[in-house]
Amino acid sequence: MEKAKISPRQLLILVFMFEIVSAIISGFGAEAKQDAWITAIIGMLGGICLFLLYHRLSLFYPDLPLTEYAKKILGPVVGRVVALLYVVYFLFNGSFVIRDFASMAVSFVFAQTPFLVIIALMLVTVMYVIGKGIEVLSRTAELFFAVLFLVSTTGLTLILTSGNVDLQNLRPVLEEGWFTILKQSIPGTVVFPFGEVIVFLMLFPYVDKPQQVKKTVITGLLISGCFIAFIMMINVSVLGADLFTRTQYPLLTTSQLIEGKAFLERLDALFLVTAIVGGFFRIGLFLYATLIGAATLFGIPSYRKLIIPVGMVMFICSLAMASNNVEFNYTGSRIVRYYVQIPILVIFPLILLLVGWIQEKKKSAS
């Protein structure tokens, strides 16, 4: 691990940007139609419950990342296997996010640019900043947060004042009933994006005021959940429930429907740039967690020695994980959600917490 420190404010900004970016550009909770915003709120509450589990787990070894104390809790053999699974998960998720943003960029702006060029450019940029360390990534996030806040506020104001917002599209509320909403939220919106906050277990040892970690991350999840719910309400209000469920990138489609004034043209490009900049930090956090996990797992003194090989694996993985967008979306919404995220985000942390708690009780008794 590198010798670095990040402040609670930087942690809050990283949590916020990490949580919202993929959720607001994708068809988040689309299957719930006009009630997508309710799934965001339920997902947020479920994500906070998961984080309380993660935070309690981190208190066993507050100075170590997840991949290190997994070995201490489960033993060197089983612990290494679990740690390796987390490293692979972070690597895969980073590749998935790169592929998602590259697909969006090719679909809306860079239609003539080869797909692999977009992925390579995004990845090289992230690798460069990660090579400078977590402090540089955190300070960069602080800088860009102010810019993104200004751009997002301007864009949302233009949408709200465009006359395209129809709140009647949000009705009827709970048309399909609570069962459908809960079915979409559990595990759907709970694990994505809120449960993915588990990646921050690799960063907690760097926070200079560890006593504020719990409050900071919960605040970040609350703000993120409310913001995502607000964006879903805007999307449904402008697009209507039917178009919202059929659009792959609802927010970009919403911005394209803004018409009537010359200065509002190409508002979608503004949102696209904002999304890609925000996605940079999400990819960076997954890459950093992969590098720290791999370095500690294999006893490599500096994670920087792994940046190029891990970056190349991430590049190949992002290209090879699906042959087209249909297969890519199916992989993300079905295979990853049920066969990867539930064990990684729920089952393994519960086992670690239970075993760690038993060990703690035994130590106290002796």
Backbone torsions as a table, in degrees:
resi	resn	phi	psi	omega
1	MET	NA	141.9	179.0
2	GLU	-78.6	160.0	176.8
3	LYS	-88.9	98.7	-176.7
4	ALA	-147.9	158.8	177.4
5	LYS	-137.7	140.5	173.5
6	ILE	-125.7	149.7	-176.9
7	SER	-87.3	161.3	175.0
8	PRO	-57.6	-35.4	178.2
9	ARG	-64.3	-41.5	176.9
10	GLN	-65.3	-38.4	177.3
11	LEU	-62.5	-42.2	179.1
12	LEU	-60.4	-44.9	-179.8
13	ILE	-65.2	-41.5	178.8
14	LEU	-63.0	-42.8	178.6
15	VAL	-61.4	-46.2	-178.1
16	PHE	-61.4	-48.5	-177.2
17	MET	-68.9	-36.4	178.7
18	PHE	-63.4	-40.6	-174.2
19	GLU	-76.2	-39.7	-167.7
20	ILE	-85.6	-30.2	-164.3
21	VAL	-60.2	-57.0	-177.4
22	SER	-66.7	-34.4	-176.4
23	ALA	-66.6	-41.3	-174.5
24	ILE	-78.7	-21.6	179.5
25	ILE	-90.7	-23.2	-177.6
26	SER	-90.0	175.5	178.1
27	GLY	-81.2	64.3	-175.4
28	PHE	-64.0	122.7	177.6
29	GLY	63.5	24.1	-173.5
30	ALA	-62.2	-32.2	-177.3
31	GLU	-67.2	-16.4	176.5
32	ALA	-86.9	0.6	178.1
33	LYS	55.7	-125.8	-174.8
34	GLN	-68.5	-9.7	179.1
35	ASP	-97.4	17.6	-179.0
36	ALA	-57.7	-33.8	-178.7
37	TRP	-66.5	-29.3	178.0
38	ILE	-69.7	-38.5	178.1
39	THR	-63.8	-30.5	177.4
40	ALA	-66.1	-42.4	179.6
41	ILE	-65.9	-44.2	179.0
42	ILE	-64.8	-41.8	178.0
43	GLY	-60.5	-40.6	177.9
44	MET	-60.9	-46.5	179.9
45	LEU	-63.6	-41.9	176.4
46	GLY	-64.3	-38.6	178.7
47	GLY	-64.2	-37.3	177.5
48	ILE	-65.3	-40.3	176.6
49	CYS	-61.4	-42.9	177.6
50	LEU	-63.1	-40.4	-179.2
51	PHE	-64.5	-38.0	177.1
52	LEU	-59.1	-36.9	174.5
53	LEU	-63.7	-47.6	-179.3
54	TYR	-61.8	-42.5	-176.7
55	HIS	-65.5	-42.1	177.9
56	ARG	-61.6	-37.6	177.6
57	LEU	-63.2	-42.4	-177.6
58	SER	-66.6	-23.0	-178.0
59	LEU	-70.2	-17.3	176.3
60	PHE	-62.9	-41.9	-179.8
61	TYR	-139.0	76.6	-172.6
62	PRO	-64.6	-16.9	-179.0
63	ASP	-95.9	6.0	-176.9
64	LEU	-122.6	152.6	173.9
65	PRO	-78.5	167.5	-176.8
66	LEU	-53.6	-43.6	-175.8
67	THR	-67.3	-20.4	178.6
68	GLU	-85.2	-47.2	-177.6
69	TYR	-77.9	-11.8	170.6
70	ALA	-63.0	-37.5	178.4
71	LYS	-69.3	-38.2	-179.5
72	LYS	-70.1	-34.6	-177.6
73	ILE	-80.1	-44.1	-173.4
74	LEU	-98.3	-3.6	-178.0
75	GLY	95.7	164.0	-173.0
76	PRO	-65.2	-33.8	-175.7
77	VAL	-82.3	-60.8	-179.2
78	VAL	-64.2	-38.8	179.8
79	GLY	-61.5	-39.8	178.0
80	ARG	-65.0	-38.0	179.2
81	VAL	-63.8	-46.3	179.3
82	VAL	-63.9	-42.5	178.0
83	ALA	-60.8	-41.1	178.7
84	LEU	-63.5	-39.3	178.1
85	LEU	-61.1	-38.9	177.9
86	TYR	-67.7	-38.8	177.4
87	VAL	-61.9	-44.4	179.0
88	VAL	-64.1	-38.6	179.5
89	TYR	-63.4	-45.3	179.3
90	PHE	-63.1	-40.5	178.9
91	LEU	-62.9	-46.6	-179.2
92	PHE	-64.1	-44.2	-178.5
93	ASN	-64.2	-39.8	176.0
94	GLY	-60.3	-43.3	178.2
95	SER	-63.5	-38.9	-179.1
96	PHE	-64.0	-43.1	-179.1
97	VAL	-66.7	-41.5	177.4
98	ILE	-59.3	-46.2	-179.4
99	ARG	-60.9	-40.7	-178.8
100	ASP	-62.9	-47.8	-178.3
101	PHE	-70.3	-35.2	177.8
102	ALA	-65.5	-39.8	178.0
103	SER	-61.7	-42.3	179.6
104	MET	-64.9	-42.6	-179.0
105	ALA	-64.2	-41.6	179.7
106	VAL	-68.3	-37.0	-177.5
107	SER	-68.5	-35.4	-170.8
108	PHE	-105.9	-31.7	-172.8
109	VAL	-128.5	-53.1	-170.9
110	PHE	-98.9	58.6	-174.5
111	ALA	-65.0	-28.9	-177.4
112	GLN	-93.7	-4.0	-177.4
113	THR	-88.3	131.4	178.5
114	PRO	-56.4	140.6	-176.6
115	PHE	-56.7	-44.8	-176.2
116	LEU	-67.4	-24.5	177.4
117	VAL	-68.5	-42.3	178.1
118	ILE	-61.0	-46.6	-179.2
119	ILE	-63.1	-43.8	-178.7
120	ALA	-62.3	-43.5	-179.2
121	LEU	-63.8	-43.2	179.2
122	MET	-63.6	-43.3	-175.6
123	LEU	-69.2	-41.5	179.9
124	VAL	-62.7	-40.0	178.5
125	THR	-62.3	-45.3	179.4
126	VAL	-64.5	-43.6	-179.0
127	MET	-60.6	-38.8	-179.9
128	TYR	-62.2	-47.5	-178.2
129	VAL	-68.2	-40.7	178.7
130	ILE	-62.1	-34.6	177.6
131	GLY	-62.5	-23.8	178.4
132	LYS	-81.7	-15.3	176.2
133	GLY	113.0	165.9	-177.4
134	ILE	-69.2	-29.1	178.3
135	GLU	-65.0	-41.2	179.9
136	VAL	-66.7	-41.6	177.7
137	LEU	-60.9	-41.5	-178.8
138	SER	-67.7	-42.6	178.7
139	ARG	-67.2	-36.8	176.9
140	THR	-63.4	-39.2	178.1
141	ALA	-62.6	-40.9	177.7
142	GLU	-59.8	-43.8	-177.9
143	LEU	-64.8	-48.0	-176.1
144	PHE	-74.5	-22.5	179.8
145	PHE	-61.5	-41.9	179.2
146	ALA	-62.7	-41.6	179.9
147	VAL	-66.4	-46.7	-179.1
148	LEU	-64.1	-35.7	178.3
149	PHE	-63.1	-43.8	-179.7
150	LEU	-64.7	-46.2	-178.7
151	VAL	-65.0	-43.9	-179.0
152	SER	-64.5	-43.1	179.4
153	THR	-61.6	-42.4	179.0
154	THR	-63.9	-47.0	-178.4
155	GLY	-63.3	-43.7	-179.3
156	LEU	-67.4	-35.6	177.4
157	THR	-63.0	-41.7	178.8
158	LEU	-64.1	-40.2	178.7
159	ILE	-64.9	-46.0	-176.8
160	LEU	-65.7	-28.0	-178.1
161	THR	-99.1	5.4	-175.8
162	SER	-78.6	-17.3	-177.3
163	GLY	89.1	-0.3	-179.9
164	ASN	-88.6	-8.1	-177.5
165	VAL	-82.1	123.3	178.4
166	ASP	-126.1	104.8	-176.5
167	LEU	-66.6	-16.5	177.6
168	GLN	-64.6	-22.9	178.2
169	ASN	-66.3	-16.9	179.1
170	LEU	-82.1	-7.0	-179.1
171	ARG	-103.4	152.5	-3.5
172	PRO	-79.4	142.4	177.5
173	VAL	-74.9	136.9	179.4
174	LEU	58.8	40.4	-179.4
175	GLU	-60.2	-39.1	-178.3
176	GLU	-88.4	-3.6	179.3
177	GLY	89.0	165.6	-177.3
178	TRP	-65.1	-32.0	-177.0
179	PHE	-60.0	-44.5	179.4
180	THR	-64.2	-41.8	-179.8
181	ILE	-63.1	-45.8	-179.6
182	LEU	-66.8	-33.8	178.5
183	LYS	-64.1	-37.0	178.3
184	GLN	-75.6	-28.8	-174.2
185	SER	-86.2	-32.8	-175.2
186	ILE	-118.7	110.0	6.5
187	PRO	-91.8	-6.9	-170.6
188	GLY	-35.6	-80.6	-174.3
189	THR	-78.7	-11.7	176.6
190	VAL	-71.8	-46.7	-178.5
191	VAL	-79.5	-32.8	175.9
192	PHE	-122.7	118.8	3.6
193	PRO	-99.4	-5.2	-165.9
194	PHE	-69.9	-39.5	179.3
195	GLY	-66.4	-22.9	-179.6
196	GLU	-68.0	-3.4	176.3
197	VAL	-62.4	-9.2	177.2
198	ILE	-58.0	-24.3	179.2
199	VAL	-60.0	-25.2	-178.5
200	PHE	-74.6	-10.4	173.2
201	LEU	-63.5	-20.2	176.2
202	MET	-81.6	-11.9	-176.8
203	LEU	-108.7	-18.2	-175.1
204	PHE	-54.7	-36.7	178.6
205	PRO	-61.5	-16.4	-178.9
206	TYR	-89.8	-12.3	-175.9
207	VAL	-71.9	127.2	-173.5
208	ASP	-74.8	-16.3	175.5
209	LYS	-126.8	79.0	-173.6
210	PRO	-59.8	-24.8	179.8
211	GLN	-67.8	-15.0	-179.9
212	GLN	-99.8	1.1	-176.3
213	VAL	-60.3	-48.7	-176.5
214	LYS	-59.2	-50.6	-178.8
215	LYS	-63.3	-40.1	-177.3
216	THR	-65.8	-47.1	-176.9
217	VAL	-68.6	-40.6	178.2
218	ILE	-62.4	-40.9	175.8
219	THR	-60.1	-43.4	178.7
220	GLY	-61.8	-40.6	178.8
221	LEU	-67.5	-39.7	178.7
222	LEU	-63.1	-47.3	179.9
223	ILE	-63.6	-43.5	-179.2
224	SER	-61.7	-46.5	-178.3
225	GLY	-61.6	-43.7	179.1
226	CYS	-65.9	-38.7	179.7
227	PHE	-66.3	-44.6	179.1
228	ILE	-61.7	-43.3	178.5
229	ALA	-60.3	-41.1	179.0
230	PHE	-62.5	-43.7	179.9
231	ILE	-64.9	-39.2	179.0
232	MET	-64.6	-37.8	177.5
233	MET	-63.5	-40.3	178.5
234	ILE	-65.0	-46.0	-179.4
235	ASN	-57.7	-47.8	-179.0
236	VAL	-67.1	-38.6	-179.7
237	SER	-63.0	-36.0	-178.1
238	VAL	-85.9	-45.4	-172.7
239	LEU	-86.9	-27.7	-169.9
240	GLY	85.3	155.3	-173.8
241	ALA	-62.6	-37.3	-175.3
242	ASP	-67.3	-50.8	179.7
243	LEU	-67.1	-35.0	178.7
244	PHE	-59.1	-40.2	-178.0
245	THR	-75.5	-22.1	-176.4
246	ARG	-96.0	-7.2	-176.6
247	THR	-95.7	132.7	-178.8
248	GLN	-72.0	-37.3	-179.9
249	TYR	-125.2	82.7	-172.2
250	PRO	-59.6	-39.7	-176.5
251	LEU	-66.5	-38.5	177.9
252	LEU	-68.1	-38.7	176.5
253	THR	-64.7	-39.5	177.0
254	THR	-59.3	-45.1	-178.8
255	SER	-67.0	-29.3	179.2
256	GLN	-72.5	-22.2	-178.1
257	LEU	-83.2	-4.9	178.3
258	ILE	-73.2	116.8	-175.6
259	GLU	-133.4	168.7	169.4
260	GLY	111.5	-24.6	-179.6
261	LYS	-132.4	137.8	-173.5
262	ALA	-58.5	-40.3	-174.7
263	PHE	-73.3	-6.0	177.4
264	LEU	-91.6	-4.4	-178.9
265	GLU	-63.8	145.8	177.0
266	ARG	60.2	34.6	175.5
267	LEU	-65.1	-24.4	178.9
268	ASP	-62.2	-34.7	178.4
269	ALA	-63.7	-37.0	178.5
270	LEU	-62.6	-44.7	179.3
271	PHE	-68.0	-35.5	-178.9
272	LEU	-64.3	-45.7	178.8
273	VAL	-61.9	-43.1	178.9
274	THR	-60.2	-43.4	-178.6
275	ALA	-65.7	-41.8	-178.5
276	ILE	-66.5	-40.4	177.6
277	VAL	-63.4	-43.4	177.7
278	GLY	-64.9	-38.4	178.9
279	GLY	-64.3	-27.2	177.5
280	PHE	-55.1	-42.6	-177.5
281	PHE	-74.3	-34.6	177.8
282	ARG	-65.1	-45.0	177.7
283	ILE	-63.9	-41.9	-178.6
284	GLY	-61.1	-39.8	-179.5
285	LEU	-68.1	-39.9	177.4
286	PHE	-66.6	-40.4	179.4
287	LEU	-65.3	-43.1	-179.6
288	TYR	-63.5	-43.3	178.4
289	ALA	-62.2	-38.7	177.4
290	THR	-62.1	-45.5	-176.8
291	LEU	-66.6	-46.0	179.8
292	ILE	-63.7	-42.8	179.3
293	GLY	-62.8	-45.4	-179.3
294	ALA	-66.6	-40.6	-178.5
295	ALA	-64.4	-44.5	-179.9
296	THR	-71.9	-33.8	-178.8
297	LEU	-67.8	-40.3	-176.4
298	PHE	-101.7	8.6	175.1
299	GLY	68.3	33.5	178.8
300	ILE	-90.8	125.1	-172.6
301	PRO	-59.0	-41.1	-177.8
302	SER	-123.6	128.7	179.6
303	TYR	-65.8	-19.5	-176.8
304	ARG	-64.7	-25.7	177.9
305	LYS	-66.8	-18.2	-176.6
306	LEU	-99.1	-4.1	-172.9
307	ILE	-59.8	-48.1	-177.1
308	ILE	-67.7	-51.0	179.4
309	PRO	-62.0	-41.5	179.0
310	VAL	-67.5	-38.2	176.9
311	GLY	-61.2	-39.7	178.9
312	MET	-66.6	-39.5	177.7
313	VAL	-64.6	-41.4	179.3
314	MET	-63.8	-38.3	178.5
315	PHE	-62.4	-49.3	-179.1
316	ILE	-64.7	-41.3	-179.1
317	CYS	-63.1	-40.9	-179.1
318	SER	-65.6	-30.5	178.5
319	LEU	-80.9	-35.9	-171.0
320	ALA	-90.4	-11.3	-172.4
321	MET	-69.3	-19.9	178.7
322	ALA	-158.9	147.7	-178.1
323	SER	-89.8	-16.9	177.8
324	ASN	-156.6	175.3	-175.6
325	ASN	-67.3	-33.2	179.5
326	VAL	-63.5	-46.5	179.3
327	GLU	-66.0	-37.6	179.5
328	PHE	-62.8	-46.7	-180.0
329	ASN	-65.5	-37.5	178.2
330	TYR	-65.5	-41.9	178.7
331	THR	-59.3	-43.2	-177.5
332	GLY	-72.2	-42.1	-172.5
333	SER	-86.5	-18.6	-178.1
334	ARG	-118.5	-65.6	-172.3
335	ILE	-64.0	-51.9	-177.1
336	VAL	-65.2	-44.8	-175.0
337	ARG	-61.5	-46.5	-172.2
338	TYR	-92.4	-33.6	-173.8
339	TYR	-102.3	-11.6	-179.8
340	VAL	-117.4	-54.6	-171.8
341	GLN	-70.6	-38.0	-179.9
342	ILE	-62.5	-48.3	176.1
343	PRO	-64.0	-43.8	-174.1
344	ILE	-72.1	-39.0	-173.1
345	LEU	-94.9	-18.6	-175.8
346	VAL	-121.8	-57.5	-170.6
347	ILE	-68.9	-51.4	-178.9
348	PHE	-61.2	-45.5	177.4
349	PRO	-60.6	-37.3	178.1
350	LEU	-63.6	-42.5	178.7
351	ILE	-64.0	-44.6	178.9
352	LEU	-60.3	-42.9	-179.0
353	LEU	-65.4	-42.8	-179.3
354	LEU	-64.1	-48.0	-179.6
355	VAL	-65.1	-42.8	178.4
356	GLY	-62.3	-38.3	179.2
357	TRP	-66.3	-42.4	178.2
358	ILE	-62.7	-43.5	178.4
359	GLN	-61.7	-39.5	180.0
360	GLU	-65.0	-40.5	179.0
361	LYS	-64.6	-40.3	179.7
362	LYS	-64.0	-41.2	178.6
363	LYS	-63.8	-41.5	-179.6
364	SER	-65.1	-38.5	-178.6
365	ALA	-69.0	-34.6	-179.0
366	SER	-82.5	NA	NA
